[in-house]
Amino acid sequence: MRIFSPAFGNGEYIPIKYTCDGEDVSPPLLFLDPPEETQSFALLVDDPDAPGGVFTHWIIYDIPSNFEGLPEDVPPAPELEYGIKQGINDFGRVGYGGPCPPPGRPHRYFFVLFALDVPSIGIPAGVDKSEFLSAIEGHVLSQDELVGLYSR
C-alpha cells in the first residue's frame, strides 16, 4: 500500500497553500494498492519536530475502502459525507490544521495512512489522538507514510 500526494513528493517541501502561511487547506492525497481485505482507511498527520513534542495536525477516519484518496480542502467538519469522521487536532480544532512551525529548521510532517479491517472504528467524531490510536489498535492491516517538510 502507498500514500502519495500530487502536491508534493515524499521528503519534499509542502507548498505554502497547505500551511498556516497560505490557505491552510488539506492537500490532495492518493491511496494506492491497499490490501484486498481493507474495509476502511484512517489517516493521522503528526509533526514530531514540534518544540513541545509530537504535534497532531489531522485525524480523519472511517474513510470507505472504495476511496482512492482524499481531495484537496477537506471541510473542517466533525462528520462528512459517506460516514467519514474527523478528530480534534492539537490546534484544538476539528479537521486539518496545516504546518505552522516556529522559525528555524524544517519540520517533518508525517501523513500516515492506515488500512483497517473494519468499516468503522466505532468512535464518534471529535476524538483526540489517544482515543483514535486506541480505536484502531488491532485493526491495522497495512500502513504507509508520506513525509512533507516545511519551515518558516
Buried (B, 14 or more C-beta within 10 A) or exposed (E): BBBBBEBBEBEEBBBBBBBBEEBBBBBBBBBEEBEEEBBBBBBBBBBEBBEEEEBBBBBBBBBBBEBEBBEBBBEBEBBBEEEBBBBBBBBEEBBBBBBBBEEEEBBBBBBBBBBBBBEBBEBEBBBEBEBBBEBBEEBEBBBBBBBBBBEB
